[in-house]
Every structure is written in structure tokens, then in C-alpha cells.
Amino acid sequence: MLLNLNQLPSPRRDILYYLKQYGPATVADLASCLQITGEAVRQHLLQLTQDRYIQRQSDRTPASGAGRPSLYYSLTVEGDHLFPKSYDGLTVELIDTVASELGEESLKQILSRMTESRVQQWEFRLRGLNLHERVDALKDIYMENDSFIEVDQNGDELLLIERNCPFANVAMERPALCSVTVNVLTRLLGLHVVRKETFQNGDGRCVFSIQTNQPVDTEEYSFIFEK
């Protein structure tokens, strides 16, 4: 997954900038703007389509009559996300506003609800599995956002190691957000879970220690707020 547009070759970057500024365009539109051949444009469009940054759509309007419909290219959601966004700053501001206006307890309740939502969303995928199978299943779930996650064992603990936190920018400033992952793992595994290493402490990764010899009563369990 690309982090920004600068990682793309110049012609593909120019195509994305054009589509962002002017909207859907044909091969002819792009060839004229970039001053390259239509065939060269098609090659770049093919790669951008395969990468899911753009999509192709046909348009048969009354003006085009019964002839062949025109093909237009436009940005996908993934393509639009390559352009600078302010989601991180907005999220930090939202967390701070909740804490300052409603109090820390309200923030804790919101994070607790987020935990409950994830538990309900994922628990069916773990039914009938033993502990190691459940941890592997959770690894696969988290790998949807972090392909660098892995599982290791150290004595009586299983380690879920996260090397590419998808929320790193926000979590670095507001570690309370990490409470959700700790509590989700605890609830789904029925075992005590703590973070032994953290991005916030400069460890370059988060290591969630699953204490296999410390069961938790999930029926009586209360959300643990990590600051």
C-alpha cells in the first residue's frame, strides 16, 4: 500500500492529480494534458486500475447517440486517500474534546463501546477454536490492516507483535486509544493481556502479552483504561 503520491512514477502521479482536480476523464483528455501518447496513457491507466486507485466507467449520453460509449476514468476511494487528509488531527481533537467537555469517564465509556462493537463483530470467527487457533485467527483479522503482525511464544505467554499500527499517528499522541486493542484481546481470549512494548516508548512496535496462565471472567470483566 502506498503512503503518498510521491512513491508513484511521475506520469501516474500526474494522472491522479488531473482526475482529482478535473474529475472523470477520457484517455484523450489525459493524453492531451500530459502530452504523451494515448497508448502510454492506457498503460499507466491499466496499472492504476489494477492497484485500485482509479476505476473505469462508460457513459452513453443522448449526444453520443447509438455509437460506442465513451470510457471515463475516475478516482476510487483508495485513490482519493493518497491525497493529504487531516483525519489524524481531527481524531486527536475529538478525543481531547470529549475528555475536556464530558470528562475522562465519558471517554472511557466511548472506548468501551468501541471494544464491545469489535467483540461482537469478531467473536463468531473464533467459536470452537482452541487458544492457539484463536490467536492465529485474531492475527489474520489484524493483518487486514497490518501485514507485518506476527505471533510468538515465550513461556506461559503468547505474544501478538504489531509492527505497523494503522492508527500510529493518533496513538502516539493519545495512547488511550490503544486501550481498545488490549480490552478486545482480553474479552475474546478470556485471558489477561498487557502491552509489554509500545510505539509510544520508542520500542518500534507494540507487543501484546497474552498471559495463558491468567484467565479472566469475561462475564464480570470491566473495561481497563490505558492512559
C-alpha positions as CSV (number, residue, x, y, z in Angstrom):
1,M,0.0,0.0,0.0
2,L,1.3,3.4,-0.9
3,L,1.8,6.0,1.7
4,N,1.7,9.0,-0.6
5,L,1.7,10.1,-4.2
6,N,5.4,10.7,-4.4
7,Q,6.0,7.0,-4.4
8,L,4.4,6.8,-7.9
9,P,6.1,7.3,-11.2
10,S,5.6,10.9,-12.5
11,P,3.0,10.1,-15.3
12,R,0.8,8.1,-12.9
13,R,1.0,10.9,-10.3
14,D,0.0,13.4,-13.0
15,I,-3.0,11.3,-14.0
16,L,-4.2,11.2,-10.4
17,Y,-3.7,14.9,-9.9
18,Y,-5.7,15.6,-13.1
19,L,-8.6,13.3,-12.0
20,K,-8.6,14.9,-8.6
21,Q,-8.7,18.4,-10.0
22,Y,-11.0,18.0,-13.0
23,G,-13.0,14.8,-12.3
24,P,-13.6,11.9,-14.7
25,A,-11.5,12.0,-17.9
26,T,-11.0,10.0,-21.1
27,V,-7.8,8.7,-22.5
28,A,-7.8,11.6,-25.0
29,D,-8.2,14.2,-22.2
30,L,-5.3,12.7,-20.3
31,A,-3.0,12.3,-23.3
32,S,-3.6,16.0,-24.2
33,C,-2.9,17.2,-20.7
34,L,0.2,15.1,-20.1
35,Q,1.4,15.5,-23.7
36,I,2.1,11.8,-24.2
37,T,0.6,9.2,-26.5
38,G,-2.8,7.6,-25.9
39,E,-1.1,4.2,-25.7
40,A,1.3,5.4,-23.0
41,V,-1.7,6.7,-21.1
42,R,-3.5,3.4,-21.4
43,Q,-0.5,1.5,-19.9
44,H,-0.5,3.8,-16.9
45,L,-4.3,3.6,-16.5
46,L,-4.1,-0.2,-16.6
47,Q,-1.6,-0.2,-13.7
48,L,-3.6,2.4,-11.7
49,T,-6.7,0.3,-12.2
50,Q,-5.0,-2.9,-11.1
51,D,-3.8,-1.0,-8.0
52,R,-7.4,0.1,-7.4
53,Y,-6.6,3.8,-7.4
54,I,-8.8,4.5,-10.4
55,Q,-11.9,3.0,-11.9
56,R,-13.3,2.8,-15.4
57,Q,-16.9,3.7,-16.3
58,S,-18.8,4.0,-19.6
59,D,-21.1,6.9,-20.5
60,R,-23.6,6.7,-23.2
61,T,-25.4,10.0,-23.4
62,P,-28.0,11.2,-25.9
63,A,-25.2,13.3,-27.5
64,S,-23.2,10.2,-28.2
65,G,-26.1,8.6,-30.0
66,A,-26.1,4.9,-30.7
67,G,-22.3,4.7,-31.2
68,R,-19.7,3.3,-28.9
69,P,-20.0,4.7,-25.4
70,S,-17.1,6.9,-24.1
71,L,-14.9,5.5,-21.4
72,Y,-14.1,7.7,-18.5
73,Y,-11.6,7.2,-15.6
74,S,-12.1,8.5,-12.1
75,L,-10.6,8.1,-8.7
76,T,-11.6,5.3,-6.3
77,V,-11.8,5.8,-2.6
78,E,-8.4,4.2,-2.3
79,G,-7.0,6.7,-4.9
80,D,-8.5,9.7,-3.1
81,H,-6.9,8.6,0.1
82,L,-3.5,9.1,-1.5
83,F,-4.1,12.8,-1.2
84,P,-3.3,14.6,2.1
85,K,-6.0,14.2,4.7
86,S,-6.4,15.6,8.3
87,Y,-8.0,12.6,9.8
88,D,-5.3,12.2,12.5
89,G,-5.6,15.7,13.7
90,L,-9.3,15.6,13.7
91,T,-9.3,12.3,15.7
92,V,-6.9,13.8,18.3
93,E,-9.1,16.9,18.6
94,L,-12.2,14.8,19.0
95,I,-10.6,12.7,21.8
96,D,-9.5,15.8,23.6
97,T,-12.9,17.5,23.2
98,V,-14.7,14.5,24.7
99,A,-12.3,14.4,27.6
100,S,-12.4,18.1,28.3
101,E,-16.1,18.7,27.8
102,L,-17.6,15.4,29.1
103,G,-14.8,14.1,31.3
104,E,-12.4,11.2,31.2
105,E,-15.1,8.8,32.3
106,S,-17.1,9.6,29.2
107,L,-14.1,8.9,27.0
108,K,-13.6,5.6,28.8
109,Q,-17.3,4.7,28.0
110,I,-16.8,5.6,24.3
111,L,-13.7,3.4,24.1
112,S,-15.6,0.6,26.0
113,R,-18.4,0.8,23.4
114,M,-15.8,0.5,20.6
115,T,-14.4,-2.5,22.3
116,E,-17.9,-4.1,22.6
117,S,-18.5,-3.4,18.9
118,R,-15.3,-5.2,17.8
119,V,-16.0,-8.2,20.2
120,Q,-19.5,-8.6,18.7
121,Q,-18.1,-8.3,15.2
122,W,-15.3,-10.8,15.6
123,E,-16.3,-13.4,18.2
124,F,-18.2,-15.6,15.8
125,R,-14.9,-16.1,13.9
126,L,-13.3,-17.7,17.0
127,R,-16.1,-20.1,18.0
128,G,-15.0,-23.7,18.5
129,L,-11.2,-22.8,18.3
130,N,-8.6,-23.6,20.8
131,L,-6.3,-20.9,22.2
132,H,-3.6,-21.0,19.5
133,E,-6.2,-21.2,16.8
134,R,-8.0,-18.1,18.2
135,V,-4.8,-16.1,18.4
136,D,-3.9,-17.1,14.8
137,A,-7.4,-16.0,13.8
138,L,-7.0,-12.7,15.5
139,K,-3.6,-12.3,13.8
140,D,-5.4,-12.8,10.5
141,I,-8.0,-10.2,11.4
142,Y,-5.4,-7.6,12.4
143,M,-3.4,-8.4,9.3
144,E,-6.1,-6.9,7.2
145,N,-4.6,-3.5,8.4
146,D,-1.1,-4.6,9.3
147,S,0.6,-7.2,7.1
148,F,3.7,-7.2,9.5
149,I,1.9,-8.6,12.5
150,E,3.1,-11.9,14.0
151,V,2.7,-14.3,16.9
152,D,5.4,-15.7,19.1
153,Q,5.5,-17.7,22.3
154,N,7.6,-17.0,25.4
155,G,7.0,-19.5,28.2
156,D,3.5,-19.0,29.6
157,E,2.7,-16.1,27.4
158,L,1.8,-15.7,23.7
159,L,3.0,-12.5,22.1
160,L,1.0,-10.7,19.4
161,I,3.5,-8.4,17.8
162,E,2.3,-5.4,15.9
163,R,5.0,-3.6,13.8
164,N,2.8,-1.3,11.7
165,C,0.0,0.3,13.7
166,P,-2.6,1.7,11.3
167,F,-3.5,4.3,13.9
168,A,0.1,5.2,14.9
169,N,-0.1,8.9,14.4
170,V,-3.1,9.2,16.7
171,A,-2.0,6.6,19.2
172,M,1.4,8.3,19.6
173,E,-0.3,11.4,20.9
174,R,-3.2,9.7,22.7
175,P,-2.2,6.3,23.9
176,A,-5.7,5.8,25.5
177,L,-6.8,4.7,22.0
178,C,-4.7,1.5,22.5
179,S,-7.0,0.5,25.4
180,V,-9.4,-0.8,22.8
181,T,-7.0,-3.4,21.4
182,V,-5.9,-4.6,24.9
183,N,-9.6,-5.0,26.0
184,V,-10.7,-6.6,22.8
185,L,-8.0,-9.3,23.1
186,T,-8.8,-9.8,26.7
187,R,-12.5,-10.2,26.0
188,L,-12.1,-12.5,23.0
189,L,-9.4,-14.8,24.6
190,G,-10.6,-14.8,28.2
191,L,-7.0,-14.2,29.3
192,H,-5.2,-11.2,30.9
193,V,-3.5,-9.1,28.2
194,V,-0.9,-6.3,28.7
195,R,1.3,-4.3,26.4
196,K,4.9,-5.1,27.1
197,E,6.4,-2.9,24.4
198,T,4.9,0.1,22.8
199,F,5.5,2.6,19.9
200,Q,5.0,5.4,22.5
201,N,8.0,4.3,24.4
202,G,10.2,4.1,21.3
203,D,10.2,0.3,21.0
204,G,9.3,0.5,17.3
205,R,6.5,-2.0,17.8
206,C,3.6,-2.9,20.2
207,V,3.9,-6.3,21.9
208,F,0.6,-7.6,23.4
209,S,1.4,-10.2,26.0
210,I,-1.3,-12.8,26.4
211,Q,-1.0,-14.4,29.8
212,T,-2.0,-18.0,29.3
213,N,-2.0,-18.8,33.0
214,Q,-4.2,-15.8,34.0
215,P,-7.8,-16.5,32.9
216,V,-10.3,-13.7,33.0
217,D,-14.0,-13.9,33.8
218,T,-15.4,-12.2,30.7
219,E,-18.8,-12.0,32.2
220,E,-17.5,-9.9,35.1
221,Y,-14.8,-8.1,33.2
222,S,-14.7,-4.3,33.3
223,F,-13.0,-2.1,30.7
224,I,-9.4,-1.2,31.6
225,F,-8.5,2.3,30.7
226,E,-4.8,2.6,29.5
227,K,-3.5,6.2,29.6
